[in-house]
Amino acid sequence: MPKTFSPPPGQDWSVLSRTCPSRTSLARIANKWTAMVITVLADGPQRFGDLRTALDGISGKVLTETLRDLERDGMLIRTAYAEIPPRVEYELTPLGRTLIEPLAVLVRWAEQHIPEVLAARDAYDDR
């Protein structure tokens, strides 16, 4: 049975506190590769090779680390099928699925506002 965790007596969880374990969750979620893996897995289970193809520019090592971290945090399930050749699929858990919409909002924001960001960068660099 999973453990139940609570903040210390008289305190709430706060990412602003250096000792709060929620900081590690925020760091994981805010990672660019995590956001992209969640975005791809929102469409359903994927094999490693399909994820690597969808995530242009990710190395196999970084993808493996990201998937392991997400599995450890309860965000995805890795299912290995006893077939020849072996087949492994990755799928979001119910907890992982709670990230789909918030991350989709951030992805849309990044895509919609990149012209303004690029213009701001150019203006900054021209100073």
MMTF fields as JSON, N, C-alpha, C and O atoms, coordinates in Angstrom:
{
  "mmtfVersion": "1.0.0",
  "mmtfProducer": "UNKNOWN",
  "numBonds": 507,
  "numAtoms": 508,
  "numGroups": 127,
  "numChains": 1,
  "numModels": 1,
  "chainsPerModel": [1],
  "groupsPerChain": [127],
  "chainIdList": ["A"],
  "bondAtomList": [4, 2, 8, 6, 12, 10, 16, 14, 20, 18, 24, 22, 28, 26, 32, 30, 36, 34, 40, 38, 44, 42, 48, 46, 52, 50, 56, 54, 60, 58, 64, 62, 68, 66, 72, 70, 76, 74, 80, 78, 84, 82, 88, 86, 92, 90, 96, 94, 100, 98, 104, 102, 108, 106, 112, 110, 116, 114, 120, 118, 124, 122, 128, 126, 132, 130, 136, 134, 140, 138, 144, 142, 148, 146, 152, 150, 156, 154, 160, 158, 164, 162, 168, 166, 172, 170, 176, 174, 180, 178, 184, 182, 188, 186, 192, 190, 196, 194, 200, 198, 204, 202, 208, 206, 212, 210, 216, 214, 220, 218, 224, 222, 228, 226, 232, 230, 236, 234, 240, 238, 244, 242, 248, 246, 252, 250, 256, 254, 260, 258, 264, 262, 268, 266, 272, 270, 276, 274, 280, 278, 284, 282, 288, 286, 292, 290, 296, 294, 300, 298, 304, 302, 308, 306, 312, 310, 316, 314, 320, 318, 324, 322, 328, 326, 332, 330, 336, 334, 340, 338, 344, 342, 348, 346, 352, 350, 356, 354, 360, 358, 364, 362, 368, 366, 372, 370, 376, 374, 380, 378, 384, 382, 388, 386, 392, 390, 396, 394, 400, 398, 404, 402, 408, 406, 412, 410, 416, 414, 420, 418, 424, 422, 428, 426, 432, 430, 436, 434, 440, 438, 444, 442, 448, 446, 452, 450, 456, 454, 460, 458, 464, 462, 468, 466, 472, 470, 476, 474, 480, 478, 484, 482, 488, 486, 492, 490, 496, 494, 500, 498, 504, 502],
  "bondOrderList": [1, 1, 1, 1, 1, 1, 1, 1, 1, 1, 1, 1, 1, 1, 1, 1, 1, 1, 1, 1, 1, 1, 1, 1, 1, 1, 1, 1, 1, 1, 1, 1, 1, 1, 1, 1, 1, 1, 1, 1, 1, 1, 1, 1, 1, 1, 1, 1, 1, 1, 1, 1, 1, 1, 1, 1, 1, 1, 1, 1, 1, 1, 1, 1, 1, 1, 1, 1, 1, 1, 1, 1, 1, 1, 1, 1, 1, 1, 1, 1, 1, 1, 1, 1, 1, 1, 1, 1, 1, 1, 1, 1, 1, 1, 1, 1, 1, 1, 1, 1, 1, 1, 1, 1, 1, 1, 1, 1, 1, 1, 1, 1, 1, 1, 1, 1, 1, 1, 1, 1, 1, 1, 1, 1, 1, 1],
  "groupList": [{"groupName": "MET", "atomNameList": ["N", "CA", "C", "O"], "elementList": ["N", "C", "C", "O"], "formalChargeList": [0, 0, 0, 0], "bondAtomList": [1, 0, 2, 1, 3, 2], "bondOrderList": [1, 1, 2], "singleLetterCode": "M", "chemCompType": "L-PEPTIDE LINKING"}, {"groupName": "PRO", "atomNameList": ["N", "CA", "C", "O"], "elementList": ["N", "C", "C", "O"], "formalChargeList": [0, 0, 0, 0], "bondAtomList": [1, 0, 2, 1, 3, 2], "bondOrderList": [1, 1, 2], "singleLetterCode": "P", "chemCompType": "L-PEPTIDE LINKING"}, {"groupName": "LYS", "atomNameList": ["N", "CA", "C", "O"], "elementList": ["N", "C", "C", "O"], "formalChargeList": [0, 0, 0, 0], "bondAtomList": [1, 0, 2, 1, 3, 2], "bondOrderList": [1, 1, 2], "singleLetterCode": "K", "chemCompType": "L-PEPTIDE LINKING"}, {"groupName": "THR", "atomNameList": ["N", "CA", "C", "O"], "elementList": ["N", "C", "C", "O"], "formalChargeList": [0, 0, 0, 0], "bondAtomList": [1, 0, 2, 1, 3, 2], "bondOrderList": [1, 1, 2], "singleLetterCode": "T", "chemCompType": "L-PEPTIDE LINKING"}, {"groupName": "PHE", "atomNameList": ["N", "CA", "C", "O"], "elementList": ["N", "C", "C", "O"], "formalChargeList": [0, 0, 0, 0], "bondAtomList": [1, 0, 2, 1, 3, 2], "bondOrderList": [1, 1, 2], "singleLetterCode": "F", "chemCompType": "L-PEPTIDE LINKING"}, {"groupName": "SER", "atomNameList": ["N", "CA", "C", "O"], "elementList": ["N", "C", "C", "O"], "formalChargeList": [0, 0, 0, 0], "bondAtomList": [1, 0, 2, 1, 3, 2], "bondOrderList": [1, 1, 2], "singleLetterCode": "S", "chemCompType": "L-PEPTIDE LINKING"}, {"groupName": "GLY", "atomNameList": ["N", "CA", "C", "O"], "elementList": ["N", "C", "C", "O"], "formalChargeList": [0, 0, 0, 0], "bondAtomList": [1, 0, 2, 1, 3, 2], "bondOrderList": [1, 1, 2], "singleLetterCode": "G", "chemCompType": "PEPTIDE LINKING"}, {"groupName": "GLN", "atomNameList": ["N", "CA", "C", "O"], "elementList": ["N", "C", "C", "O"], "formalChargeList": [0, 0, 0, 0], "bondAtomList": [1, 0, 2, 1, 3, 2], "bondOrderList": [1, 1, 2], "singleLetterCode": "Q", "chemCompType": "L-PEPTIDE LINKING"}, {"groupName": "ASP", "atomNameList": ["N", "CA", "C", "O"], "elementList": ["N", "C", "C", "O"], "formalChargeList": [0, 0, 0, 0], "bondAtomList": [1, 0, 2, 1, 3, 2], "bondOrderList": [1, 1, 2], "singleLetterCode": "D", "chemCompType": "L-PEPTIDE LINKING"}, {"groupName": "TRP", "atomNameList": ["N", "CA", "C", "O"], "elementList": ["N", "C", "C", "O"], "formalChargeList": [0, 0, 0, 0], "bondAtomList": [1, 0, 2, 1, 3, 2], "bondOrderList": [1, 1, 2], "singleLetterCode": "W", "chemCompType": "L-PEPTIDE LINKING"}, {"groupName": "VAL", "atomNameList": ["N", "CA", "C", "O"], "elementList": ["N", "C", "C", "O"], "formalChargeList": [0, 0, 0, 0], "bondAtomList": [1, 0, 2, 1, 3, 2], "bondOrderList": [1, 1, 2], "singleLetterCode": "V", "chemCompType": "L-PEPTIDE LINKING"}, {"groupName": "LEU", "atomNameList": ["N", "CA", "C", "O"], "elementList": ["N", "C", "C", "O"], "formalChargeList": [0, 0, 0, 0], "bondAtomList": [1, 0, 2, 1, 3, 2], "bondOrderList": [1, 1, 2], "singleLetterCode": "L", "chemCompType": "L-PEPTIDE LINKING"}, {"groupName": "ARG", "atomNameList": ["N", "CA", "C", "O"], "elementList": ["N", "C", "C", "O"], "formalChargeList": [0, 0, 0, 0], "bondAtomList": [1, 0, 2, 1, 3, 2], "bondOrderList": [1, 1, 2], "singleLetterCode": "R", "chemCompType": "L-PEPTIDE LINKING"}, {"groupName": "CYS", "atomNameList": ["N", "CA", "C", "O"], "elementList": ["N", "C", "C", "O"], "formalChargeList": [0, 0, 0, 0], "bondAtomList": [1, 0, 2, 1, 3, 2], "bondOrderList": [1, 1, 2], "singleLetterCode": "C", "chemCompType": "L-PEPTIDE LINKING"}, {"groupName": "ALA", "atomNameList": ["N", "CA", "C", "O"], "elementList": ["N", "C", "C", "O"], "formalChargeList": [0, 0, 0, 0], "bondAtomList": [1, 0, 2, 1, 3, 2], "bondOrderList": [1, 1, 2], "singleLetterCode": "A", "chemCompType": "L-PEPTIDE LINKING"}, {"groupName": "ILE", "atomNameList": ["N", "CA", "C", "O"], "elementList": ["N", "C", "C", "O"], "formalChargeList": [0, 0, 0, 0], "bondAtomList": [1, 0, 2, 1, 3, 2], "bondOrderList": [1, 1, 2], "singleLetterCode": "I", "chemCompType": "L-PEPTIDE LINKING"}, {"groupName": "ASN", "atomNameList": ["N", "CA", "C", "O"], "elementList": ["N", "C", "C", "O"], "formalChargeList": [0, 0, 0, 0], "bondAtomList": [1, 0, 2, 1, 3, 2], "bondOrderList": [1, 1, 2], "singleLetterCode": "N", "chemCompType": "L-PEPTIDE LINKING"}, {"groupName": "GLU", "atomNameList": ["N", "CA", "C", "O"], "elementList": ["N", "C", "C", "O"], "formalChargeList": [0, 0, 0, 0], "bondAtomList": [1, 0, 2, 1, 3, 2], "bondOrderList": [1, 1, 2], "singleLetterCode": "E", "chemCompType": "L-PEPTIDE LINKING"}, {"groupName": "TYR", "atomNameList": ["N", "CA", "C", "O"], "elementList": ["N", "C", "C", "O"], "formalChargeList": [0, 0, 0, 0], "bondAtomList": [1, 0, 2, 1, 3, 2], "bondOrderList": [1, 1, 2], "singleLetterCode": "Y", "chemCompType": "L-PEPTIDE LINKING"}, {"groupName": "HIS", "atomNameList": ["N", "CA", "C", "O"], "elementList": ["N", "C", "C", "O"], "formalChargeList": [0, 0, 0, 0], "bondAtomList": [1, 0, 2, 1, 3, 2], "bondOrderList": [1, 1, 2], "singleLetterCode": "H", "chemCompType": "L-PEPTIDE LINKING"}],
  "groupTypeList": [0, 1, 2, 3, 4, 5, 1, 1, 1, 6, 7, 8, 9, 5, 10, 11, 5, 12, 3, 13, 1, 5, 12, 3, 5, 11, 14, 12, 15, 14, 16, 2, 9, 3, 14, 0, 10, 15, 3, 10, 11, 14, 8, 6, 1, 7, 12, 4, 6, 8, 11, 12, 3, 14, 11, 8, 6, 15, 5, 6, 2, 10, 11, 3, 17, 3, 11, 12, 8, 11, 17, 12, 8, 6, 0, 11, 15, 12, 3, 14, 18, 14, 17, 15, 1, 1, 12, 10, 17, 18, 17, 11, 3, 1, 11, 6, 12, 3, 11, 15, 17, 1, 11, 14, 10, 11, 10, 12, 9, 14, 17, 7, 19, 15, 1, 17, 10, 11, 14, 14, 12, 8, 14, 18, 8, 8, 12],
  "groupIdList": [1, 2, 3, 4, 5, 6, 7, 8, 9, 10, 11, 12, 13, 14, 15, 16, 17, 18, 19, 20, 21, 22, 23, 24, 25, 26, 27, 28, 29, 30, 31, 32, 33, 34, 35, 36, 37, 38, 39, 40, 41, 42, 43, 44, 45, 46, 47, 48, 49, 50, 51, 52, 53, 54, 55, 56, 57, 58, 59, 60, 61, 62, 63, 64, 65, 66, 67, 68, 69, 70, 71, 72, 73, 74, 75, 76, 77, 78, 79, 80, 81, 82, 83, 84, 85, 86, 87, 88, 89, 90, 91, 92, 93, 94, 95, 96, 97, 98, 99, 100, 101, 102, 103, 104, 105, 106, 107, 108, 109, 110, 111, 112, 113, 114, 115, 116, 117, 118, 119, 120, 121, 122, 123, 124, 125, 126, 127],
  "secStructList": [7, 7, 7, 7, 7, 7, 7, 7, 6, 6, 7, 7, 7, 7, 6, 6, 1, 6, 6, 7, 6, 2, 2, 2, 2, 2, 2, 2, 2, 2, 1, 2, 2, 2, 2, 2, 2, 2, 2, 2, 2, 6, 6, 1, 7, 3, 3, 2, 2, 2, 2, 2, 2, 2, 1, 6, 6, 7, 7, 2, 2, 2, 2, 2, 2, 2, 2, 2, 2, 2, 2, 2, 6, 6, 1, 3, 3, 3, 3, 3, 3, 7, 7, 1, 1, 7, 3, 3, 3, 3, 3, 3, 7, 2, 2, 2, 2, 6, 6, 2, 2, 2, 2, 2, 2, 2, 2, 2, 2, 2, 2, 2, 2, 2, 2, 2, 2, 2, 2, 2, 2, 2, 2, 2, 2, 6, 7],
  "xCoordList": [0.846, 0.0, 0.892, 1.855, 0.569, 1.387, 1.322, 0.302, 2.426, 2.459, 1.659, 1.513, 1.146, 0.492, 1.423, 1.891, 1.685, 2.594, 1.823, 0.881, 2.234, 1.634, 2.748, 3.852, 2.456, 3.47, 3.696, 2.869, 4.809, 5.046, 3.891, 3.248, 3.623, 2.523, 2.633, 3.705, 1.507, 1.456, 1.964, 2.04, 2.317, 2.818, 2.024, 1.407, 2.059, 1.485, 2.637, 3.751, 2.355, 3.351, 3.535, 2.557, 4.783, 5.056, 6.335, 7.4, 6.232, 7.43, 8.405, 9.565, 7.951, 8.828, 9.743, 10.709, 9.435, 10.262, 11.343, 11.045, 12.585, 13.687, 13.639, 14.242, 12.952, 12.896, 11.65, 11.48, 10.792, 9.54, 9.795, 10.393, 9.347, 9.565, 8.785, 9.065, 7.806, 7.073, 7.984, 7.664, 9.113, 10.062, 10.58, 10.768, 10.808, 11.308, 10.246, 10.563, 8.989, 7.909, 7.809, 7.652, 7.899, 7.84, 9.01, 8.835, 10.191, 11.361, 11.165, 11.528, 10.603, 10.367, 9.345, 9.554, 8.24, 7.176, 7.647, 7.268, 8.468, 8.927, 10.028, 10.395, 10.551, 11.58, 10.998, 9.907, 11.732, 11.195, 10.892, 9.886, 11.752, 11.516, 10.325, 9.586, 10.126, 8.95, 7.687, 6.763, 7.643, 6.459, 6.185, 5.033, 7.238, 7.047, 6.651, 5.837, 7.214, 6.831, 5.352, 4.614, 4.92, 3.506, 2.625, 1.567, 3.053, 2.293, 2.124, 1.033, 3.177, 3.096, 2.247, 1.42, 2.448, 1.705, 0.23, -0.564, -0.145, -1.55, -2.41, -3.606, -1.789, -2.522, -2.638, -3.293, -2.014, -2.103, -0.728, 0.291, -0.704, 0.561, 1.483, 1.036, 2.773, 3.778, 4.963, 5.273, 5.609, 6.849, 8.004, 7.871, 9.138, 10.315, 10.707, 10.92, 10.799, 11.207, 10.247, 10.665, 8.961, 7.965, 8.106, 7.973, 8.379, 8.607, 9.841, 9.824, 10.906, 12.147, 11.95, 12.501, 11.172, 10.881, 10.046, 10.303, 9.055, 8.166, 8.889, 8.552, 9.881, 10.591, 11.894, 12.974, 11.776, 12.918, 14.023, 13.807, 15.202, 16.353, 16.682, 17.727, 15.835, 16.133, 17.072, 16.922, 18.028, 18.924, 18.257, 17.357, 18.702, 18.175, 18.404, 17.545, 19.573, 19.915, 18.966, 18.465, 18.723, 17.847, 16.409, 15.705, 15.969, 14.621, 14.483, 13.493, 15.461, 15.432, 15.365, 14.567, 16.199, 16.193, 14.856, 14.337, 14.305, 13.021, 11.915, 11.098, 11.88, 10.856, 10.992, 9.988, 12.205, 12.422, 11.978, 11.334, 12.32, 11.921, 10.405, 9.842, 9.746, 8.281, 7.639, 6.613, 8.229, 7.712, 7.883, 6.967, 9.044, 9.307, 8.331, 7.9, 7.988, 7.063, 5.596, 4.708, 5.34, 3.96, 3.204, 1.974, 3.919, 3.266, 3.022, 2.12, 3.825, 3.609, 3.882, 4.527, 3.376, 3.56, 4.352, 4.062, 5.341, 6.128, 5.64, 5.697, 5.164, 4.67, 5.538, 5.651, 6.151, 6.975, 6.161, 5.641, 6.049, 5.29, 6.26, 7.307, 5.911, 6.754, 6.541, 5.856, 7.136, 7.029, 8.427, 9.392, 8.512, 9.771, 9.491, 8.687, 10.12, 11.031, 10.278, 9.071, 11.022, 10.372, 9.726, 10.221, 8.624, 7.907, 7.653, 7.196, 7.949, 7.727, 6.913, 7.203, 5.896, 5.076, 5.051, 5.164, 4.903, 4.799, 3.441, 2.988, 2.793, 1.442, 1.293, 1.826, 0.575, 0.332, -0.578, -1.515, -0.288, -1.167, -2.265, -2.194, -3.266, -4.251, -3.586, -4.003, -2.569, -1.846, -1.155, -1.224, -0.504, 0.16, -0.821, -0.5, -2.008, -3.017, -3.492, -3.993, -3.335, -3.732, -2.819, -3.154, -1.68, -0.763, -1.056, -0.524, -1.883, -2.11, -2.594, -1.993, -3.658, -4.232, -3.325, -3.102, -2.779, -1.889, -0.688, -0.299, -0.108, 1.038, 0.615, 1.364, -0.578, -1.076, -1.229, -0.958, -1.664, -1.789, -0.408, -0.262, 0.593, 1.946, 2.516, 3.181, 2.255, 2.72, 2.074, 2.759, 0.76, 0.068, 0.614, 0.81, 0.864, 1.408, 2.761, 3.009, 3.63, 4.965, 4.867, 5.597, 3.975, 3.827, 3.203, 3.605, 2.233, 1.546, 2.394, 2.266, 3.253, 3.992, 5.448, 6.195, 5.871, 7.271, 7.674, 8.81, 6.81, 7.238, 7.601, 8.587, 6.798, 7.081, 8.353, 9.132, 8.558, 9.76, 11.0, 11.999, 10.934, 12.077, 12.371, 13.533, 11.318, 11.51, 12.133, 13.01, 11.684, 12.246, 13.709, 14.522, 14.055, 15.453, 16.32, 17.401, 15.811, 16.564, 16.764, 17.858, 15.697, 15.794, 16.807, 17.601, 16.767, 17.714, 19.145, 20.042, 19.354, 20.706, 21.248, 22.464, 20.366, 20.793, 21.177, 21.707, 20.922, 21.252, 22.732, 23.183],
  "yCoordList": [-1.184, 0.0, 1.249, 1.322, 2.232, 3.444, 4.226, 4.233, 4.879, 5.731, 6.994, 7.413, 7.593, 8.886, 9.902, 9.712, 10.976, 11.994, 13.255, 13.628, 13.905, 15.172, 16.148, 15.744, 17.445, 18.43, 18.385, 17.847, 18.945, 19.007, 19.722, 20.586, 19.371, 20.013, 21.534, 22.099, 22.183, 23.635, 24.27, 25.496, 23.453, 23.987, 23.396, 22.337, 24.105, 23.604, 23.31, 23.799, 22.497, 22.308, 23.639, 24.31, 24.018, 25.271, 25.133, 24.874, 25.307, 25.226, 26.357, 26.304, 27.366, 28.476, 28.135, 28.849, 27.059, 26.613, 25.666, 24.705, 25.935, 25.126, 23.673, 22.821, 23.371, 21.989, 21.24, 20.061, 21.913, 21.28, 20.324, 20.714, 19.075, 18.111, 18.426, 17.852, 19.335, 19.711, 20.406, 20.461, 20.934, 21.564, 20.573, 20.928, 19.346, 18.359, 18.043, 17.828, 18.014, 17.793, 18.947, 18.734, 20.172, 21.335, 21.325, 21.609, 21.003, 20.952, 19.9, 20.127, 18.767, 17.707, 18.167, 17.998, 18.748, 19.18, 20.323, 20.394, 21.213, 22.373, 22.019, 22.853, 20.822, 20.381, 20.32, 19.787, 20.868, 20.924, 19.539, 19.356, 18.554, 17.222, 16.548, 15.817, 16.783, 16.242, 16.779, 16.02, 18.082, 18.69, 18.088, 17.838, 17.856, 17.307, 15.836, 15.4, 15.058, 13.644, 13.556, 12.759, 14.364, 14.37, 14.74, 14.143, 15.714, 16.148, 15.009, 14.815, 14.26, 13.139, 12.007, 11.43, 11.687, 10.587, 10.922, 10.028, 12.193, 12.574, 11.875, 11.668, 11.512, 10.821, 9.324, 8.636, 8.803, 7.38, 6.745, 7.415, 5.438, 4.726, 4.837, 4.857, 4.908, 5.022, 4.119, 3.865, 3.645, 2.905, 3.9, 5.05, 3.437, 4.29, 4.939, 6.15, 4.146, 4.665, 5.708, 6.687, 5.502, 6.486, 7.796, 8.881, 7.677, 8.88, 9.622, 10.845, 8.881, 9.515, 10.215, 11.292, 9.608, 10.227, 11.497, 12.514, 11.43, 12.576, 13.744, 14.905, 13.432, 14.461, 14.799, 14.393, 15.539, 15.909, 16.537, 17.55, 15.931, 16.494, 15.855, 16.162, 14.977, 14.343, 13.16, 12.418, 12.993, 11.835, 10.642, 10.804, 9.473, 8.265, 8.272, 7.842, 8.766, 8.818, 9.741, 9.384, 10.918, 11.886, 11.373, 11.539, 10.752, 10.193, 9.094, 9.051, 8.216, 7.139, 7.707, 7.246, 8.708, 9.329, 9.997, 9.885, 10.687, 11.374, 10.366, 10.564, 9.289, 8.263, 7.603, 7.364, 7.31, 6.703, 7.641, 7.212, 8.916, 9.899, 10.012, 10.07, 10.043, 10.138, 8.872, 8.943, 7.731, 6.472, 6.485, 6.107, 6.916, 6.963, 7.9, 7.625, 8.998, 9.962, 9.59, 10.348, 8.436, 7.979, 8.615, 8.561, 9.225, 9.91, 9.002, 9.25, 7.947, 7.034, 5.607, 5.333, 4.709, 3.271, 2.739, 3.059, 1.934, 1.236, -0.203, -0.902, -0.635, -2.001, -2.746, -2.352, -3.829, -4.678, -5.913, -6.596, -6.199, -7.346, -8.482, -8.26, -9.684, -10.864, -11.358, -12.353, -10.647, -10.974, -11.019, -10.55, -11.586, -11.562, -10.88, -11.392, -9.744, -9.009, -8.366, -8.136, -8.076, -7.467, -6.129, -5.395, -5.841, -4.585, -3.913, -4.555, -2.628, -1.843, -0.616, 0.049, -0.328, 0.857, 1.716, 1.221, 2.998, 3.975, 4.638, 5.005, 4.785, 5.348, 6.201, 5.862, 7.297, 8.153, 7.458, 6.752, 7.666, 7.21, 8.268, 9.341, 7.978, 9.026, 10.295, 11.404, 10.142, 11.308, 12.054, 13.281, 11.339, 11.957, 12.667, 13.71, 12.109, 12.72, 14.077, 14.908, 14.298, 15.596, 16.718, 17.893, 16.369, 17.377, 17.77, 18.769, 17.013, 17.265, 18.682, 19.406, 19.083, 20.407, 21.548, 22.466, 21.534, 22.652, 22.771, 23.879, 21.649, 21.71, 22.116, 22.801, 21.703, 22.119, 23.636, 24.248, 24.239, 25.701, 26.341, 27.307, 25.809, 26.361, 26.163, 27.05, 25.009, 24.751, 25.743, 26.333, 25.928, 26.891, 28.294, 29.029, 28.674, 29.998, 30.158, 31.171, 29.163, 29.24, 29.371, 30.153, 28.612, 28.655, 29.972, 30.515, 30.478, 31.714, 32.962, 33.934, 32.938, 34.149, 34.145, 35.053, 33.142, 33.1, 34.306, 34.761, 34.855, 36.051, 37.211, 37.913, 37.401, 38.467, 38.191, 39.105, 36.94, 36.563, 36.785, 37.328, 36.362, 36.547, 38.03, 38.435, 38.839, 40.282, 40.895, 41.754, 40.455, 40.964, 40.572, 41.374, 39.367, 38.928, 39.793, 40.242, 40.013, 40.858, 42.264, 42.822, 42.837, 44.183, 44.202, 45.135, 43.195, 43.11, 42.996, 43.689, 42.112, 41.883, 43.098, 43.268, 43.947, 45.138, 46.292, 47.297, 46.17, 47.263, 47.415, 48.286],
  "zCoordList": [0.0, 0.0, 0.0, 0.762, -0.857, -0.913, 0.397, 1.086, 0.719, 1.897, 1.624, 0.476, 2.681, 2.594, 3.234, 4.356, 2.511, 3.009, 3.341, 2.642, 4.416, 4.834, 5.154, 5.519, 5.016, 5.4, 6.909, 7.645, 7.37, 8.818, 9.517, 8.92, 10.769, 11.507, 11.477, 11.693, 11.206, 11.185, 9.897, 9.809, 8.882, 7.62, 6.46, 6.577, 5.352, 4.106, 3.154, 3.341, 2.12, 1.087, 0.362, 0.035, 0.112, -0.596, -1.396, -0.836, -2.715, -3.554, -3.243, -3.652, -2.532, -2.177, -0.991, -0.721, -0.3, 0.813, 0.296, -0.413, 0.649, 0.093, 0.532, -0.12, 1.6, 2.078, 1.606, 1.914, 0.868, 0.435, -0.725, -1.728, -0.598, -1.681, -2.952, -4.004, -2.87, -4.084, -5.087, -6.275, -4.63, -5.545, -6.579, -7.742, -6.163, -7.128, -8.17, -9.34, -7.747, -8.715, -9.693, -10.896, -9.183, -10.062, -11.04, -12.226, -10.549, -11.434, -12.522, -13.676, -12.167, -13.148, -14.189, -15.39, -13.718, -14.623, -15.52, -16.689, -14.978, -15.738, -16.736, -17.564, -16.673, -17.611, -19.02, -19.223, -19.996, -21.366, -21.918, -22.602, -21.63, -22.191, -21.532, -22.192, -20.237, -19.561, -20.206, -20.499, -20.427, -21.038, -22.408, -22.762, -23.176, -24.516, -24.477, -25.292, -23.54, -23.406, -23.033, -23.611, -22.076, -21.67, -22.86, -23.06, -23.643, -24.815, -25.811, -26.345, -26.065, -27.014, -26.436, -27.141, -25.151, -24.538, -24.303, -24.011, -24.425, -24.293, -25.339, -25.134, -26.469, -27.54, -27.316, -28.099, -26.261, -25.962, -25.854, -26.024, -25.57, -25.374, -26.588, -27.735, -26.301, -27.356, -27.039, -25.875, -28.075, -27.923, -27.875, -28.296, -27.356, -27.201, -28.527, -28.591, -29.567, -30.871, -31.403, -32.022, -31.164, -31.605, -30.834, -31.399, -29.534, -28.728, -29.224, -29.367, -29.485, -29.934, -31.278, -31.507, -32.158, -33.453, -33.27, -33.915, -32.394, -32.18, -31.508, -31.741, -30.677, -29.919, -30.617, -30.186, -31.685, -32.513, -31.669, -31.003, -31.704, -31.006, -29.676, -29.101, -29.16, -27.872, -28.102, -29.073, -27.213, -27.31, -26.631, -25.807, -26.982, -26.349, -24.854, -24.085, -24.435, -23.005, -22.247, -21.181, -22.794, -22.124, -22.106, -21.11, -23.198, -23.214, -22.167, -21.438, -22.09, -21.096, -19.684, -18.869, -19.387, -18.059, -17.757, -16.646, -18.739, -18.551, -18.286, -17.387, -19.058, -18.862, -17.493, -16.822, -17.077, -15.754, -14.64, -13.682, -14.764, -13.747, -13.666, -12.573, -14.816, -14.828, -14.27, -13.595, -14.545, -13.984, -12.464, -11.733, -11.992, -10.549, -9.84, -8.72, -10.491, -9.897, -10.09, -9.701, -10.683, -10.836, -11.976, -12.007, -12.928, -14.041, -15.235, -16.035, -15.357, -16.47, -16.064, -15.052, -16.879, -16.681, -17.863, -19.016, -17.568, -18.589, -18.605, -17.594, -19.758, -19.901, -20.899, -22.06, -20.431, -21.292, -21.649, -20.766, -22.942, -23.42, -23.737, -24.345, -23.326, -23.554, -24.983, -25.223, -25.905, -27.325, -27.917, -27.315, -29.092, -29.834, -31.158, -31.937, -31.451, -30.567, -29.402, -29.477, -28.311, -27.143, -27.517, -28.372, -26.858, -27.1, -25.759, -24.813, -25.681, -24.468, -24.857, -25.852, -24.06, -24.29, -23.035, -21.913, -23.253, -22.175, -22.277, -23.361, -21.112, -21.082, -19.829, -18.772, -19.95, -18.794, -17.787, -18.16, -16.521, -15.446, -15.26, -15.859, -14.444, -14.146, -13.588, -13.92, -12.754, -12.245, -13.382, -13.447, -14.262, -15.402, -16.319, -16.887, -16.465, -17.335, -16.79, -17.547, -15.485, -14.929, -15.426, -15.284, -16.003, -16.535, -17.976, -18.459, -18.664, -20.091, -20.345, -21.138, -19.693, -19.981, -19.547, -20.336, -18.306, -17.945, -18.887, -19.256, -19.273, -20.179, -21.584, -22.281, -22.009, -23.324, -23.388, -24.421, -22.286, -22.234, -22.407, -23.155, -21.723, -21.847, -23.252, -23.787, -23.839, -25.208, -26.169, -27.004, -26.053, -26.925, -26.728, -27.696, -25.463, -25.198, -25.893, -26.547, -25.753, -26.367, -27.884, -28.493, -28.485, -29.941, -30.414, -31.443, -29.672, -30.071, -29.861, -30.605, -28.86, -28.501, -28.929, -28.567, -29.692, -30.095, -30.945, -30.81, -31.817, -32.555, -31.616, -31.84, -30.57, -29.611, -28.813, -28.542, -28.441, -27.695, -28.55, -28.078, -29.812, -30.714, -30.933, -30.972, -31.076, -31.247, -29.991, -30.086, -28.821, -27.564, -27.437, -26.978, -27.828, -27.797, -28.707, -28.327, -29.922, -30.87, -30.312, -30.397, -29.737, -29.18, -28.013, -27.887, -27.198, -26.064, -26.577, -26.096, -27.561, -28.087, -28.83, -28.922, -29.364, -30.098, -29.185, -29.658, -27.893, -26.966, -26.798, -26.054]
}
